[in-house]
């Protein structure tokens, strides 16, 4: 996704002063990375008036990605519309594990796809992947279709329901970045997530793993022999998540990135002997 350069009519002195003013405004609004955010807002603004509007929206609490209209994920910029879940940097670890597992000409499904960033990032690593993505949120589906483009198909519906039946037993990599925040903890999330992202993308039910249970229960019907389901979970949920995947007939394992504070649980379907 392209962004507008700073207007060339602004002098160097004026631009420098304006950047300092922007940093100060963002600091006052509580933005921890005010300098970095200010630089991105200046890059995106085509005029002083547009810059003022962008800064006002960010200072009011709108996530930076929604203000800019894009989020960076695995070195690429993805469109992220207002009200759409913002892909987290820690989830790059999940995609990296998926890329390591994906065979040539992999059939990839991105459940709860949000902006579609995960599936596209994985498909981009292999120009032979067959990508299918779906989400229950209409706004997310519209956004994902823009990002996916001609790389694959995007469907609207709940989990596996909208997927074409021809995919049953053929999915090599099943990405399921399902919500895993316990219901009681949703109100403890930062306002950027709690107020501006869809609750369905955050709330995972009583222990946070309700949606994961639903996905795991159906996954064996969709996975190819040796295919894998990859889900993200909280550190304290890992043992329960492993039990969920094992109960579904998948062989589970856990991978952790301390750098990204990410826990990925992988469930692999049995190979035909």
PAZAPA-4460 file (N, C-alpha, C; in steps of 0.05 Angstrom, whole numbers, plus 32768, in hexadecimal, padded with zeros to 4 digits):
% residues 273
    n_x    n_y    n_z   ca_x   ca_y   ca_z    c_x    c_y    c_z   seq   type   mol
   8011   7FE8   8000   8000   8000   8000   8012   8019   8000     1      X     A
   800D   802C   7FEE   801E   8044   7FEC   8013   8059   7FFF     2      X     A
   8026   806B   8007   801E   8082   8017   8028   809B   800A     3      X     A
   801B   80B1   8010   8023   80CB   8004   803C   80D6   8010     4      X     A
   804E   80E2   8000   8065   80EF   800B   805D   8109   8018     5      X     A
   806F   8115   8028   806A   812F   8033   8069   8143   801D     6      X     A
   8058   8157   801F   8055   816B   800B   8070   8179   8006     7      X     A
   8078   817C   7FED   8092   8188   7FE7   8091   81A6   7FEA     8      X     A
   8079   81B2   7FEF   8077   81CE   7FF3   8080   81D7   800E     9      X     A
   8083   81C4   8021   808C   81CA   803C   80AA   81CD   803C    10      X     A
   80B4   81E3   8048   80D0   81E7   804A   80DC   81D4   805F    11      X     A
   80F6   81D0   805E   8104   81BF   8071   80FF   81C9   808E    12      X     A
   8101   81E3   8092   80FE   81EE   80AC   80E2   81EA   80B7    13      X     A
   80CE   81EF   80A5   80B2   81EC   80AD   80AC   81CF   80B3    14      X     A
   80B7   81BD   80A3   80B2   81A0   80A7   80BE   8198   80C2    15      X     A
   80D7   81A0   80C8   80E3   8199   80E1   80D3   81A2   80F9    16      X     A
   80CA   81BB   80F7   80BA   81C6   810D   80A0   81B7   8110    17      X     A
   8093   81B0   80FA   807A   81A2   80FB   807E   8186   8106    18      X     A
   8094   8179   80FF   8099   815E   810A   809C   815F   8128    19      X     A
   80AB   8173   8132   80AE   8176   814F   8093   817B   815C    20      X     A
   8082   818B   8150   8068   8190   815B   8057   8176   815C    21      X     A
   805A   8166   8146   804B   814D   8145   8054   813A   815B    22      X     A
   806E   8138   815F   8079   8127   8174   806E   812F   818F    23      X     A
   806E   8149   8194   8064   8154   81AE   8047   814D   81B2    24      X     A
   8037   8150   819D   801A   814A   819F   8015   812C   81A4    25      X     A
   8025   811B   8198   8022   80FE   819C   802B   80F6   81B8    26      X     A
   8040   8103   81C1   804A   80FD   81DC   8034   8104   81F1    27      X     A
   8028   811B   81ED   8013   8124   81FF   7FFB   8111   81FF    28      X     A
   7FF7   8104   81E8   7FE1   80F1   81E6   7FE8   80D6   81F1    29      X     A
   8001   80D3   81FA   8009   80B9   8206   8016   80A5   81F2    30      X     A
   801D   80AE   81DA   8029   809C   81C7   8046   8096   81CF    31      X     A
   804D   807D   81D4   8067   8076   81DE   807D   807A   81C8    32      X     A
   8076   8074   81AF   8089   8077   819A   8083   808F   8189    33      X     A
   8081   80A6   8196   8078   80BF   8189   8089   80C7   8171    34      X     A
   80A4   80C4   8174   80B5   80CC   815E   80B1   80BC   8145    35      X     A
   80AF   80A1   8148   80AB   808F   8131   8090   8094   8125    36      X     A
   807B   8097   8136   8060   809C   812C   805E   80B6   811D    37      X     A
   806B   80CB   8128   806A   80E5   811B   8076   80E4   80FF    38      X     A
   808D   80D5   80FC   8099   80D3   80E1   8087   80C5   80CE    39      X     A
   8078   80B0   80D7   8066   80A2   80C5   804E   80B3   80BD    40      X     A
   8044   80C3   80D0   802E   80D5   80CA   8036   80EA   80B6    41      X     A
   804E   80F5   80B9   8058   8109   80A6   805C   80FC   808A    42      X     A
   8064   80E3   8089   8068   80D6   8070   804D   80D2   8062    43      X     A
   8038   80CD   8072   801E   80C7   8067   800F   80DF   805E    44      X     A
   8015   80F6   806A   8005   810F   8065   800D   811D   804B    45      X     A
   7FFA   8124   803B   7FFF   8132   8021   7FFF   8150   8025    46      X     A
   7FF5   8159   803C   7FF3   8176   8041   7FF3   817B   805F    47      X     A
   7FF8   8194   8067   7FF7   819A   8084   7FDB   8195   8090    48      X     A
   7FC6   819A   8080   7FAB   8195   808B   7FA6   8177   808F    49      X     A
   7FB0   8167   807C   7FAD   814A   807F   7FBD   8140   8097    50      X     A
   7FD5   814B   809A   7FE6   8143   80B1   7FD8   814A   80CB    51      X     A
   7FCC   8161   80CD   7FBD   8169   80E5   7FA7   8155   80EB    52      X     A
   7F99   814D   80D7   7F82   813A   80DB   7F8D   811F   80E4    53      X     A
   7FA3   8116   80D9   7FAE   80FC   80E1   7FB8   80FD   80FE    54      X     A
   7FC5   8112   8105   7FCF   8115   8120   7FB8   8116   8134    55      X     A
   7FA3   8124   812D   7F8B   8126   813E   7F7F   810B   8143    56      X     A
   7F7D   80FB   812E   7F71   80E0   8131   7F82   80CE   8142    57      X     A
   7F9C   80D0   813E   7FAE   80BF   814F   7FAE   80C8   816C    58      X     A
   7FAE   80E2   8171   7FAE   80ED   818C   7F94   80E6   819A    59      X     A
   7F7F   80E1   818A   7F65   80DA   8196   7F63   80BD   819E    60      X     A
   7F78   80AD   8197   7F79   8091   819F   7F76   807D   8189    61      X     A
   7F71   8085   8170   7F6E   8072   815A   7F89   8064   8156    62      X     A
   7F8A   804A   8152   7FA3   803C   814D   7FB2   8048   8136    63      X     A
   7FCC   804A   8138   7FDC   8056   8123   7FD7   8049   8108    64      X     A
   7FD4   802F   8108   7FCF   8020   80EF   7FB5   8029   80E2    65      X     A
   7FA1   802E   80F2   7F87   8037   80E7   7F89   8054   80DD    66      X     A
   7F9A   8064   80EA   7F9E   807F   80E1   7FAD   807F   80C6    67      X     A
   7FC2   806F   80C4   7FD1   806E   80AB   7FC3   805F   8095    68      X     A
   7FB2   804B   809D   7FA4   803B   8089   7FB4   8022   8082    69      X     A
   7FCA   801D   8090   7FDA   8005   808A   7FEA   7FFC   80A3    70      X     A
   7FF2   7FE3   80A3   8003   7FD8   80B8   801A   7FC9   80AA    71      X     A
   8031   7FCA   80B7   8048   7FBB   80AC   8049   7F9F   80B9    72      X     A
   804C   7F8B   80A8   804D   7F6F   80B2   8060   7F60   80A0    73      X     A
   8074   7F54   80AD   8089   7F45   809E   8094   7F55   8086    74      X     A
   8099   7F6F   808B   80A6   7F7F   8077   8095   7F89   8061    75      X     A
   807A   7F85   8063   8067   7F8E   804E   8052   7FA0   805C    76      X     A
   8048   7FB2   804C   8032   7FC3   8056   8017   7FB8   804D    77      X     A
   8005   7FB5   8060   7FEB   7FAA   805A   7FD6   7FBF   8062    78      X     A
   7FC2   7FC2   8050   7FAC   7FD4   8057   7F9D   7FCA   8070    79      X     A
   7F98   7FDC   8082   7F89   7FD6   809A   7F74   7FEC   809E    80      X     A
   7F5B   7FE6   8098   7F46   7FFA   809A   7F3D   7FFE   80B7    81      X     A
   7F30   8014   80BD   7F25   8019   80D7   7F12   8003   80DF    82      X     A
   7F16   7FF9   80F7   7F05   7FE3   8101   7F0E   7FC7   80FB    83      X     A
   7F25   7FC5   80ED   7F31   7FAB   80E6   7F48   7FA5   80F9    84      X     A
   7F4A   7F8C   8101   7F5F   7F83   8114   7F7A   7F89   8108    85      X     A
   7F8C   7F95   8118   7FA7   7F9C   810F   7FBA   7F84   8113    86      X     A
   7FC7   7F7A   80FE   7FDA   7F63   8102   7FF0   7F6B   8115    87      X     A
   7FF6   7F59   8129   800A   7F5E   813D   8026   7F54   8133    88      X     A
   803A   7F62   813C   8055   7F5A   8134   805C   7F3F   813E    89      X     A
   8052   7F37   8156   8059   7F1C   8161   804E   7F06   814F    90      X     A
   8039   7F0C   813F   802E   7EF7   812E   803F   7EF1   8116    91      X     A
   8054   7F02   8111   8067   7EFB   80FD   8075   7EE1   8103    92      X     A
   8077   7EDA   811C   8083   7EC1   8124   8072   7EA9   811B    93      X     A
   8058   7EAC   811D   8045   7E97   8113   8049   7E93   80F5    94      X     A
   804A   7EA8   80E6   804D   7EA6   80C9   8068   7E9A   80C2    95      X     A
   807D   7EA1   80D1   8097   7E95   80CC   8097   7E77   80CF    96      X     A
   8089   7E6E   80E4   8087   7E51   80E8   8076   7E43   80D2    97      X     A
   8061   7E51   80C9   8051   7E46   80B3   8061   7E44   809A    98      X     A
   8072   7E58   8094   8082   7E58   807C   8096   7E41   807D    99      X     A
   80A0   7E3A   8094   80B2   7E24   8096   80A5   7E09   8092   100      X     A
   808B   7E08   8096   807C   7DEF   8093   8070   7DEC   8078   101      X     A
   806B   7E01   806A   805C   7E01   8051   806B   7DF2   803B   102      X     A
   805E   7DDE   802F   806B   7DD0   8019   8068   7DE1   7FFF   103      X     A
   8075   7DD9   7FEA   8072   7DE6   7FD0   8055   7DE2   7FC7   104      X     A
   804A   7DF7   7FBC   802E   7DF8   7FB2   801B   7DF3   7FC9   105      X     A
   8021   7DFE   7FE0   8010   7DFA   7FF8   7FF5   7E07   7FF5   106      X     A
   7FE1   7DF9   8000   7FC6   7E04   8002   7FC5   7E11   801E   107      X     A
   7FC1   7E2B   801F   7FC1   7E3A   8038   7FA6   7E46   803D   108      X     A
   7F9D   7E43   8056   7F84   7E50   805F   7F8A   7E62   8077   109      X     A
   7F81   7E7A   8075   7F84   7E8E   808A   7F69   7E94   8096   110      X     A
   7F63   7E86   80AD   7F4A   7E8A   80BB   7F4C   7EA3   80CD   111      X     A
   7F35   7EB0   80D2   7F35   7EC9   80E2   7F4A   7EDB   80D7   112      X     A
   7F49   7EE0   80BD   7F5F   7EEC   80AE   7F63   7F0A   80B4   113      X     A
   7F4E   7F18   80BE   7F51   7F35   80C2   7F59   7F42   80A8   114      X     A
   7F6F   7F51   80A8   7F78   7F5F   8090   7F83   7F4D   807B   115      X     A
   7F87   7F33   8081   7F92   7F20   806E   7FB1   7F20   806E   116      X     A
   7FBD   7F2F   8081   7FDA   7F31   8081   7FE9   7F17   8084   117      X     A
   7FDE   7F05   8095   7FED   7EEC   809A   7FEE   7EDB   8081   118      X     A
   7FD6   7ED7   8075   7FD5   7EC6   805D   7FE6   7ED1   8046   119      X     A
   7FE4   7EEB   8042   7FF3   7EF8   802C   8011   7EF5   8032   120      X     A
   8019   7EFA   804B   8036   7EF9   8051   8040   7EDC   804C   121      X     A
   8030   7EC8   8053   8039   7EAD   804E   8039   7EA6   8031   122      X     A
   8024   7EAE   8022   8022   7EA9   8006   8038   7EB7   7FF6   123      X     A
   8040   7ECF   8000   8055   7EDE   7FF3   8070   7ED0   7FF4   124      X     A
   8073   7EBF   8009   808C   7EB0   800C   808D   7E99   7FF8   125      X     A
   8077   7E92   7FEC   8076   7E7D   7FD8   8062   7E84   7FC2   126      X     A
   806D   7E89   7FAA   805B   7E92   7F95   804A   7E7C   7F8A   127      X     A
   804C   7E64   7F95   803B   7E4E   7F8C   8025   7E47   7FA0   128      X     A
   8022   7E56   7FB6   800E   7E50   7FCA   7FF2   7E56   7FBF   129      X     A
   7FDF   7E45   7FC8   7FC2   7E4A   7FC2   7FB6   7E55   7FDC   130      X     A
   7FAE   7E6E   7FDC   7FA6   7E7B   7FF5   7F88   7E7F   7FF6   131      X     A
   7F7C   7E78   800D   7F60   7E7D   8013   7F5F   7E8A   802F   132      X     A
   7F4F   7E9F   8031   7F4C   7EAD   804B   7F2F   7EB3   8051   133      X     A
   7F29   7EB5   806A   7F0D   7EBB   8071   7F0B   7EC9   808C   134      X     A
   7EF6   7ED8   8090   7EF1   7EE6   80A9   7ED3   7EEB   80AB   135      X     A
   7ECA   7EED   80C4   7EAD   7EF1   80C9   7EA6   7F0E   80C7   136      X     A
   7EBA   7F20   80C9   7EB4   7F3D   80C9   7EB4   7F48   80AD   137      X     A
   7E9E   7F54   80A4   7E9D   7F5F   8088   7EB3   7F73   8083   138      X     A
   7EBA   7F84   8096   7ECF   7F99   8092   7EE9   7F8B   808E   139      X     A
   7EEF   7F76   809D   7F08   7F67   809A   7F09   7F5A   807E   140      X     A
   7EF3   7F4F   8075   7EF3   7F41   805B   7EF9   7F55   8045   141      X     A
   7EEC   7F6D   8046   7EF2   7F81   8032   7F0F   7F89   8032   142      X     A
   7F1A   7F8D   8049   7F36   7F94   804B   7F48   7F7E   8041   143      X     A
   7F43   7F65   8049   7F53   7F4E   8041   7F52   7F4B   8023   144      X     A
   7F3C   7F4F   8016   7F3A   7F4D   7FF9   7F4D   7F60   7FEB   145      X     A
   7F50   7F78   7FF6   7F62   7F8C   7FEB   7F7F   7F82   7FEE   146      X     A
   7F85   7F76   8004   7FA1   7F6D   8009   7FA7   7F54   7FFA   147      X     A
   7F94   7F41   7FF9   7F99   7F28   7FEC   7F9A   7F2B   7FCE   148      X     A
   7F89   7F3B   7FC3   7F89   7F40   7FA6   7F87   7F26   7F97   149      X     A
   7F99   7F22   7F84   7F97   7F0A   7F73   7FA8   7EF3   7F7E   150      X     A
   7FB2   7EF6   7F97   7FC1   7EE0   7FA4   7FAF   7EC9   7FAD   151      X     A
   7F95   7ECF   7FB0   7F83   7EBA   7FBA   7F67   7EC4   7FBC   152      X     A
   7F57   7EB5   7FCC   7F3A   7EBB   7FCF   7F35   7EC1   7FED   153      X     A
   7F22   7ED4   7FF1   7F1A   7EDC   800C   7EFC   7ED8   800E   154      X     A
   7EF3   7ECA   8024   7ED7   7EC4   8028   7ECD   7ED0   8042   155      X     A
   7EB3   7ED6   8043   7EA7   7EE1   805C   7E96   7ECB   8069   156      X     A
   7E9C   7EC7   8083   7E8C   7EB3   8092   7E9B   7EAA   80AB   157      X     A
   7E8F   7E99   80BA   7E99   7E90   80D4   7EAC   7E78   80D0   158      X     A
   7EC5   7E7C   80D7   7ED9   7E67   80D6   7ED9   7E57   80BB   159      X     A
   7ED5   7E3D   80BC   7ED6   7E2D   80A4   7EBE   7E2E   8092   160      X     A
   7EA8   7E39   809D   7E8E   7E38   808E   7E8F   7E42   8072   161      X     A
   7E9D   7E59   806C   7E9B   7E63   8050   7EB0   7E56   803D   162      X     A
   7EC1   7E45   8047   7ED6   7E39   8036   7EC9   7E25   8022   163      X     A
   7ED4   7E24   800A   7EC9   7E11   7FF6   7ECF   7DF4   7FFF   164      X     A
   7EBC   7DE2   7FFB   7EBE   7DC7   8004   7ED6   7DB8   7FF8   165      X     A
   7EDF   7DC2   7FE0   7EF5   7DB5   7FD2   7F0F   7DB6   7FE2   166      X     A
   7F10   7DC8   7FF7   7F29   7DCA   8007   7F2B   7DB5   801D   167      X     A
   7F15   7DA7   8022   7F16   7D93   8037   7F2C   7D7E   8031   168      X     A
   7F3D   7D7A   8045   7F52   7D66   8043   7F69   7D6F   8032   169      X     A
   7F6A   7D89   802A   7F7F   7D93   8018   7F90   7DA9   8024   170      X     A
   7F8A   7DB3   803C   7F97   7DCA   8047   7FB2   7DC2   8053   171      X     A
   7FC8   7DCD   8049   7FE3   7DC8   8053   7FE9   7DD9   806B   172      X     A
   7FE1   7DF2   806A   7FE7   7E04   8080   7FCD   7E13   8087   173      X     A
   7FC5   7E10   80A0   7FAC   7E1D   80AA   7FB4   7E32   80BF   174      X     A
   7FB5   7E4B   80B7   7FBB   7E61   80CA   7FA1   7E69   80D8   175      X     A
   7FA1   7E69   80F2   7F89   7E70   8100   7F90   7E83   8117   176      X     A
   7F93   7E9D   8111   7F9A   7EB0   8125   7F81   7EB8   8134   177      X     A
   7F76   7EA5   8142   7F5C   7EA9   8150   7F5F   7EBB   8168   178      X     A
   7F49   7EC8   8171   7F4A   7ED7   818A   7F50   7EC5   81A1   179      X     A
   7F61   7ECE   81B4   7F67   7EBD   81CB   7F69   7ECC   81E5   180      X     A
   7F5D   7EE4   81E5   7F5B   7EF4   81FE   7F43   7EEA   820E   181      X     A
   7F46   7EE2   8227   7F2E   7EDA   8237   7F1B   7EF1   8239   182      X     A
   7F01   7EEB   8238   7EEC   7F00   8239   7EF1   7F14   824F   183      X     A
   7EF7   7F0A   8267   7EFB   7F1C   827E   7F13   7F2F   827B   184      X     A
   7F25   7F29   8269   7F3D   7F39   8266   7F3B   7F4D   824F   185      X     A
   7F26   7F4B   823F   7F23   7F5D   8228   7F23   7F7A   8231   186      X     A
   7F15   7F80   8247   7F14   7F9C   8251   7F2F   7FA6   825B   187      X     A
   7F42   7F94   825E   7F5D   7F9C   8268   7F6F   7FA3   8251   188      X     A
   7F67   7F9E   8238   7F77   7FA3   8221   7F7B   7FC1   821D   189      X     A
   7F90   7FCA   8210   7F93   7FE6   8209   7F7C   7FF0   81F9   190      X     A
   7F75   8009   81FD   7F5D   8014   81EF   7F60   8012   81D1   191      X     A
   7F78   8013   81C6   7F7B   8011   81A9   7F6E   7FF7   819F   192      X     A
   7F72   7FE1   81AD   7F66   7FC8   81A5   7F49   7FC6   81AE   193      X     A
   7F44   7FCC   81C8   7F2A   7FC8   81D4   7F14   7FD9   81C7   194      X     A
   7F1B   7FF2   81BF   7F08   8004   81B4   7F06   8003   8196   195      X     A
   7F1D   7FFF   8189   7F1E   8003   816C   7F20   7FE9   815B   196      X     A
   7F23   7FD2   8168   7F23   7FB9   8159   7F0B   7FA9   8160   197      X     A
   7F01   7F99   814D   7EE8   7F89   8152   7EEC   7F76   8169   198      X     A
   7ED8   7F75   817B   7EDA   7F63   8192   7EDD   7F46   818A   199      X     A
   7ED0   7F3F   8174   7ED1   7F23   816B   7EEE   7F1A   8164   200      X     A
   7EFF   7F2E   815F   7F1B   7F28   8159   7F2D   7F26   8172   201      X     A
   7F21   7F2C   8189   7F30   7F2D   81A2   7F27   7F19   81B6   202      X     A
   7F0C   7F16   81B9   7F00   7F07   81CF   7F00   7EE9   81C8   203      X     A
   7F0F   7EDA   81D7   7F11   7EBD   81D3   7EFF   7EAC   81E5   204      X     A
   7EED   7EB9   81F4   7EDC   7EAA   8206   7EE8   7EA8   8222   205      X     A
   7EDB   7E96   8232   7EE2   7E94   824F   7F00   7E92   8254   206      X     A
   7F0D   7E7E   8248   7F2A   7E7B   824D   7F3A   7E85   8236   207      X     A
   7F2D   7E91   8222   7F3A   7E9C   820B   7F3E   7E89   81F4   208      X     A
   7F36   7E6F   81F8   7F3C   7E5B   81E4   7F23   7E4F   81D7   209      X     A
   7F0C   7E5B   81DA   7EF4   7E50   81CF   7EF5   7E4E   81B0   210      X     A
   7EFF   7E63   81A3   7F00   7E62   8186   7F15   7E4E   817D   211      X     A
   7F2B   7E4C   818B   7F3F   7E38   8185   7F33   7E1C   8186   212      X     A
   7F23   7E17   819A   7F16   7DFC   819C   7F05   7DF6   8183   213      X     A
   7EF6   7E0A   817A   7EE5   7E06   8162   7EF6   7E01   8149   214      X     A
   7F0C   7E0F   8147   7F1E   7E0C   8130   7F2B   7DF0   8131   215      X     A
   7F35   7DE9   8148   7F43   7DCF   814B   7F30   7DB8   8145   216      X     A
   7F17   7DBA   814E   7F04   7DA4   814A   7EFF   7D9E   812C   217      X     A
   7EFF   7DB3   811C   7EFA   7DAF   80FF   7F13   7DAC   80EE   218      X     A
   7F29   7DB5   80F9   7F42   7DB6   80E9   7F49   7D9B   80DC   219      X     A
   7F47   7D84   80EA   7F4F   7D6B   80DD   7F40   7D65   80C4   220      X     A
   7F27   7D6E   80C1   7F18   7D6A   80A9   7F23   7D79   8091   221      X     A
   7F31   7D8F   8097   7F3B   7DA1   8081   7F58   7D9D   807B   222      X     A
   7F67   7D94   808F   7F84   7D91   808A   7F8B   7D7A   8078   223      X     A
   7F9F   7D7E   8068   7FAA   7D68   8058   7FBB   7D56   806A   224      X     A
   7FC0   7D3D   8063   7FD2   7D2D   8073   7FEC   7D3B   8078   225      X     A
   7FF4   7D3E   8091   800D   7D4C   8097   800A   7D6A   8098   226      X     A
   7FF2   7D74   8092   7FED   7D91   8093   7FEC   7D9B   80B0   227      X     A
   7FF0   7DB5   80B3   7FF2   7DC0   80CE   7FDF   7DD8   80D3   228      X     A
   7FD4   7DD8   80EB   7FC5   7DEF   80F6   7FD8   7DFF   8108   229      X     A
   7FDA   7E19   8104   7FEB   7E2A   8114   7FD9   7E3F   8122   230      X     A
   7FDC   7E41   813C   7FCC   7E54   814C   7FDF   7E63   815F   231      X     A
   7FD7   7E7B   8167   7FE6   7E8A   817A   7FD7   7E88   8195   232      X     A
   7FE6   7E88   81AB   7FD9   7E86   81C5   7FE9   7E96   81D9   233      X     A
   7FDD   7E9C   81F0   7FEC   7EA9   8206   7FFE   7E94   8213   234      X     A
   8013   7E9E   8220   8026   7E8B   822D   8019   7E79   8241   235      X     A
   8006   7E84   8250   7FF8   7E74   8265   7FE3   7E61   8259   236      X     A
   7FDD   7E64   823F   7FC9   7E53   8232   7FD5   7E3C   8223   237      X     A
   7FF0   7E3A   8222   7FFD   7E27   8210   7FF5   7E0A   8216   238      X     A
   7FF5   7E03   822F   7FEF   7DE7   8236   7FD2   7DDF   822F   239      X     A
   7FC0   7DF2   8234   7FA4   7DED   822D   7FA1   7DEB   820F   240      X     A
   7FAF   7DFD   8200   7FAE   7DFD   81E3   7FB9   7DE2   81D8   241      X     A
   7FCF   7DD9   81E4   7FDA   7DBF   81DB   7FC6   7DA9   81DF   242      X     A
   7FB8   7DA9   81F6   7FA3   7D95   81FB   7F8C   7D96   81E7   243      X     A
   7F85   7DAF   81DF   7F6F   7DB2   81CC   7F77   7DA6   81B1   244      X     A
   7F8F   7DAB   81A8   7F97   7DA0   818E   7F9B   7D82   818F   245      X     A
   7FA5   7D78   81A5   7FA8   7D5B   81A8   7F8D   7D4D   81A8   246      X     A
   7F7A   7D59   81B6   7F5F   7D4D   81B8   7F52   7D4C   819D   247      X     A
   7F59   7D5E   818B   7F4E   7D5F   8170   7F5B   7D4B   815D   248      X     A
   7F70   7D3C   8167   7F7D   7D28   8157   7F96   7D33   8149   249      X     A
   7F9F   7D4B   8150   7FB7   7D56   8144   7FCF   7D52   8156   250      X     A
   7FE6   7D51   814B   7FFF   7D4E   815A   8009   7D6A   8160   251      X     A
   8009   7D72   817A   8010   7D8E   8180   802D   7D92   8188   252      X     A
   8036   7DAB   8183   8050   7DB3   818D   804F   7DD1   8191   253      X     A
   8061   7DDC   81A2   8060   7DF8   81A9   807B   7E05   81A1   254      X     A
   807A   7E1C   8195   8091   7E2C   818F   808E   7E48   819C   255      X     A
   80A4   7E52   81A6   80A2   7E6C   81B5   80B8   7E7F   81AA   256      X     A
   80B1   7E98   81A7   80C4   7EAD   81A1   80C5   7EC0   81B9   257      X     A
   80DB   7EBF   81C8   80DD   7ED2   81DE   80E0   7EEE   81D5   258      X     A
   80EC   7EF2   81BE   80F0   7F0D   81B3   80D6   7F1B   81AD   259      X     A
   80C3   7F0C   81A1   80AA   7F17   8199   8094   7F11   81AD   260      X     A
   809B   7F03   81C2   8087   7EFB   81D7   806F   7EED   81CA   261      X     A
   8076   7ED9   81BA   8062   7ECB   81AA   8063   7EAD   81B0   262      X     A
   804C   7EA1   81B3   8049   7E84   81B7   8038   7E79   81A0   263      X     A
   8043   7E66   8191   8034   7E5A   817B   8031   7E3C   8181   264      X     A
   8018   7E33   817E   8012   7E16   8182   800B   7E0B   8166   265      X     A
   8019   7DF5   815F   8015   7DE9   8145   800A   7DCD   8149   266      X     A
   7FF4   7DC7   813A   7FE9   7DAD   813A   7FEA   7DA0   811F   267      X     A
   7FF7   7D8A   811C   7FFC   7D7D   8102   7FEA   7D64   80FE   268      X     A
   7FDE   7D62   80E7   7FCD   7D4B   80E1   7FDF   7D33   80DA   269      X     A
   7FD4   7D1B   80E1   7FE4   7D03   80DB   7FE7   7CFF   80BD   270      X     A
   7FFE   7CF4   80B6   8002   7CEE   809A   7FF7   7CD2   8094   271      X     A
   7FEE   7CCE   807C   7FE4   7CB4   8073   7FFB   7CA1   806F   272      X     A
   7FF9   7C8A   807B   800F   7C77   8078   8007   7C60   8065   273      X     A
***
